[in-house]
Amino acid sequence: MQLLLSLIAIIALAGFAWALGFRSTPVLDDARALAEAEGVLPGFRATGVALADNGRGALLQGADGTLAVVWPLADGWIARRLDADKRLVADHNQIRILLGEPMRKSIELELAGPLPAWLAGRVS
């Protein structure tokens, strides 16, 4: 009986969390990617967005020529400015960003379209 009550409680908590919106990471669009990067990174003003085709990440070009990346974490987003020494490797519309951070070594994005012109010169 106790096992049954425990299972009912777990299912009820999972249902409650789902109802509150803790389902999965939201999907990025251009406006959301801009808002996330510009809201978190001081002084960053985006002039270009390369969005992943599944909406689970974006690479942005700043007005000063810097790059930023936005990727999902839990039910939100993380934005990081990319230093000039960060490598970007491209294969057609797939980009691998080598971050070198302890918790995230790299990020892979499959872009919705071809590489934008502002990004083509920065990848190897």
C-alpha positions as CSV (number, residue, x, y, z in Angstrom):
1,M,0.0,0.0,0.0
2,Q,2.8,2.4,0.8
3,L,4.5,1.7,-2.5
4,L,1.2,2.5,-4.3
5,L,0.8,5.8,-2.4
6,S,4.5,6.7,-3.2
7,L,3.9,6.0,-6.9
8,I,0.8,8.1,-6.9
9,A,2.7,11.0,-5.2
10,I,5.5,10.8,-7.7
11,I,3.1,10.9,-10.6
12,A,1.2,13.8,-9.1
13,L,4.4,15.8,-8.6
14,A,5.5,15.1,-12.1
15,G,2.1,16.2,-13.4
16,F,2.2,19.3,-11.3
17,A,5.7,20.2,-12.6
18,W,4.5,19.6,-16.2
19,A,1.5,21.8,-15.7
20,L,3.8,24.6,-14.4
21,G,5.8,24.5,-17.6
22,F,8.8,22.4,-16.5
23,R,8.6,20.4,-19.7
24,S,11.6,21.0,-21.7
25,T,13.9,23.8,-22.9
26,P,12.0,26.4,-24.9
27,V,12.8,26.9,-28.5
28,L,14.9,29.9,-29.7
29,D,13.9,32.2,-32.5
30,D,15.8,35.3,-33.7
31,A,14.2,37.7,-31.3
32,R,14.7,35.4,-28.3
33,A,18.3,34.8,-29.2
34,L,18.9,38.5,-29.4
35,A,17.2,39.2,-26.1
36,E,19.1,36.5,-24.3
37,A,22.5,37.6,-25.6
38,E,21.9,41.3,-25.2
39,G,20.3,40.9,-21.8
40,V,23.1,38.9,-20.3
41,L,26.3,40.2,-22.0
42,P,27.1,43.8,-21.1
43,G,27.5,46.0,-24.1
44,F,26.7,43.3,-26.6
45,R,24.6,44.5,-29.5
46,A,23.9,41.9,-32.1
47,T,23.9,42.6,-35.8
48,G,23.5,39.0,-37.1
49,V,22.0,35.8,-35.9
50,A,22.7,32.2,-37.1
51,L,20.0,30.0,-35.6
52,A,20.2,26.3,-35.1
53,D,17.6,24.5,-37.2
54,N,16.1,22.9,-34.1
55,G,16.0,26.2,-32.2
56,R,18.3,24.8,-29.5
57,G,21.1,27.3,-29.9
58,A,22.3,30.4,-31.8
59,L,25.5,32.1,-32.8
60,L,25.4,35.9,-32.9
61,Q,27.6,38.6,-34.4
62,G,28.1,41.7,-32.3
63,A,28.3,45.3,-33.7
64,D,31.9,45.3,-32.6
65,G,32.7,42.2,-34.5
66,T,32.7,39.8,-31.5
67,L,30.7,36.6,-31.5
68,A,28.4,35.2,-28.8
69,V,26.7,31.9,-28.4
70,V,23.4,31.0,-26.8
71,W,22.6,27.4,-25.8
72,P,20.1,25.7,-23.5
73,L,20.6,24.7,-19.9
74,A,17.7,23.2,-18.0
75,D,14.6,25.3,-18.7
76,G,16.5,28.4,-19.7
77,W,19.5,29.7,-21.7
78,I,23.1,30.5,-21.3
79,A,24.8,33.2,-23.3
80,R,28.6,33.6,-23.6
81,R,30.8,36.0,-25.5
82,L,33.4,34.1,-27.5
83,D,37.0,35.2,-27.2
84,A,39.0,35.6,-30.4
85,D,40.9,32.4,-29.5
86,K,37.9,30.2,-29.6
87,R,37.8,27.9,-32.6
88,L,34.9,27.5,-34.8
89,V,34.9,24.4,-37.1
90,A,32.3,24.2,-39.9
91,D,31.2,21.4,-42.2
92,H,28.5,22.8,-44.5
93,N,25.8,24.1,-42.1
94,Q,27.2,22.3,-39.0
95,I,29.3,24.4,-36.6
96,R,31.3,23.2,-33.7
97,I,32.4,25.8,-31.2
98,L,35.3,24.7,-29.0
99,L,34.7,26.5,-25.7
100,G,37.1,24.7,-23.5
101,E,35.0,25.4,-20.4
102,P,35.1,22.8,-17.6
103,M,31.4,22.0,-17.8
104,R,31.0,22.4,-21.6
105,K,33.9,21.6,-23.9
106,S,32.1,22.3,-27.1
107,I,28.8,23.2,-28.7
108,E,27.5,21.8,-31.9
109,L,24.9,23.7,-33.9
110,E,23.3,22.6,-37.2
111,L,22.2,25.9,-38.8
112,A,18.8,26.3,-40.5
113,G,20.5,27.5,-43.6
114,P,23.9,28.1,-45.1
115,L,26.6,29.9,-43.2
116,P,26.0,33.6,-43.2
117,A,28.7,35.8,-44.8
118,W,29.7,37.3,-41.5
119,L,30.4,33.8,-40.1
120,A,32.0,32.2,-43.2
121,G,35.4,34.0,-42.7
122,R,35.7,32.9,-39.1
123,V,35.4,29.2,-39.4
124,S,38.0,26.6,-40.3
